[in-house]
Each structure stands twice: as structure tokens, then as C-alpha cells.
């Protein structure tokens, strides 16, 4: 059927993005990063918001595969050339960056007060649901902090100080995504255990603890408001608010 065909196209597109030979800037016949971005934005990205749940989830799965492979410490290339493998892995990181930038653009352009159609809310919900699953696999904690900052801004209704003005369903997804930003990865947990046993010899990055402290202060001062939300939405937001705290 059509849905199965679309899902297969998504799989093929993902494979092309991940196995394409490294960009050769001296050879115009070799695919460029611009071409890779175009492939990503004309195949996988539009399906993030497809009305069919199976297609939409398949697109999210493809996006997750890109993020996970790009975060890997080694490239799964068949070449024995270490330099080529390193170049290919760097190219995969660039593709993942294209995906991060798309998600960032969607959530930063979302303004609750100006949203009159359900489609716009659905679009940001789709991106937030993808981010909540993908952010724990980000290879740089600065990515998580960046999106965490966006979540805090969204909770204030776009930075206008009107905390809790986002719709209930959107607010719940913002909190779920914020939780993904705050939770420690396995690597961070190992570093913390080493610091406890050996002392601060691993030079841990202090950015995440600082952001966590900022988020806690923010959440204590800006508890989501239930005035414009249904009871079910508010209950879900309340649970996620507690988990974030």
C-alpha cells in the first residue's frame, strides 16, 4: 500500500544519507552537503508531520537512526581508510545538525498567542515528541542545553512572561522534552561515579549542572497554569512538572 511504500522510501533515504561517500569539495561531480540537506528536507522532514501515525513514527525512527549513528564514536564504513571513515562520520554529524536546526526553527517560531489553527500546534507537538526521544542521544550536551533553554522560553508563552499560556497538550510535551534534556546520560552517570570515587579528576563539564539549577529555579517560579487547559491535560502537565522538579 501507499503507507508501506512511503515508509520504504524513508528507509532508503536514510540509508543514502548515512552511506554517501564523504563530500569532496574539489570534485563537482560528488554530492555536496547542500544536496544532502535537500534530500533530508524533501523526504524525511515533511513526514515528521504526516497525518498517518505509522508514516509519522517511521519518519521519527529514521531521524533517530541519523542521530544515533552520528553520535557513534566510529563510522560503520566498509573502507579500511581511517581518514575516510573519520570524514564520513563528520559528514553524518553535519546531517544530524541539519535535523537539529530544523527542530530548533520549529519550536522557536511557535508563538501560542498567535496560533489560531490546530495544525500549527500539531507541528510543534510532533517535533517535541521527536526531541524527547532523540535528545538523550545527542553527542554534545550543549545541544540538550540549547533545547532545554527553548523549553523554558516556551513555557513562558514565548518569553513574554505569561507563564502557562501554552495549550495543555503542548505544555505537557514541552515538559517531557525538558525532562529528556535534564536526565543524565549513561556516560554522564559514569563520570559522576568516577568523581565520587576518585575525586574531580575527569574535568566534568559544569554547563549541565548550571542549567539544571536554572531550570529548577524557573519551574519553582513558573508553575504551569491550568486556567486554559482541560482537566486531563492539566493532570498530565502536573505529573510531568513533578518529574522535572
Long-range contacts (C-beta under 8 A, 24 or more apart in sequence): 3-52, 3-54, 3-55, 6-47, 6-50, 6-55, 6-58, 7-54, 7-55, 7-58, 9-43, 10-43, 10-44, 10-47, 10-55, 10-58, 10-59, 10-62, 11-58, 11-62, 13-39, 13-40, 13-43, 13-44, 13-62, 14-44, 14-62, 14-65, 14-66, 17-66, 17-92, 17-95, 18-65, 18-66, 18-69, 18-92, 18-95, 19-77, 20-91, 21-84, 21-88, 22-84, 22-87, 22-88, 22-90, 22-91, 23-91, 33-91, 33-94, 36-91, 36-94, 36-95, 36-98, 37-95, 37-98, 40-95, 40-98, 40-99, 41-98, 41-102, 45-99, 45-102, 48-126, 48-127, 48-130, 49-122, 49-123, 49-126, 56-126, 60-129, 60-130, 60-133, 63-99, 63-130, 63-134, 64-130, 64-133, 64-134, 64-137, 66-92, 66-95, 66-96, 66-99, 67-96, 67-99, 67-134, 67-137, 67-138, 68-137, 70-95, 70-96, 70-139, 71-96, 71-137, 71-138, 71-139, 93-139, 100-138, 100-143, 103-127, 103-130, 103-131, 103-147, 104-146, 104-147, 104-150, 107-131, 107-147, 107-150, 107-154, 108-150, 108-153, 110-154, 110-158, 110-170, 111-158, 112-157, 112-158, 112-165, 112-166, 112-167, 112-170, 113-157, 113-158, 113-160, 113-162, 113-165, 115-167, 121-167, 121-169, 121-170, 124-170, 124-173, 125-169, 125-170, 125-173, 128-170, 128-173, 128-174, 128-176, 128-177, 129-173, 129-176, 131-177, 131-180, 132-173, 132-176, 132-177, 132-179, 132-180, 133-180, 135-177, 135-180, 135-181, 136-180, 136-183, 136-185, 141-188, 141-205, 141-207, 141-208, 142-207, 144-180, 144-181, 144-208, 145-181, 145-207, 145-208, 145-211, 147-177, 147-181, 148-178, 148-181, 148-182, 148-211, 148-215, 149-211, 151-175, 151-177, 151-178, 151-181, 152-178, 152-214, 152-215, 152-218, 155-218, 155-222, 155-224, 156-222, 163-222, 163-223, 163-224, 163-225, 164-222, 164-223, 164-224, 164-225, 164-226, 164-227, 164-228, 165-225, 165-228, 166-224, 167-228, 167-229, 167-233, 168-226, 168-228, 168-229, 168-230, 168-232, 168-233, 168-234, 168-236, 168-237, 169-233, 171-224, 171-229, 171-233, 171-237, 172-233, 172-236, 172-237, 172-240, 175-224, 175-237, 175-240, 175-241, 175-243, 175-244, 176-240, 178-215, 178-244, 179-240, 179-243, 179-244, 181-211, 182-211, 182-212, 182-215, 182-244, 184-208, 215-244, 216-245, 219-244, 219-245, 220-245
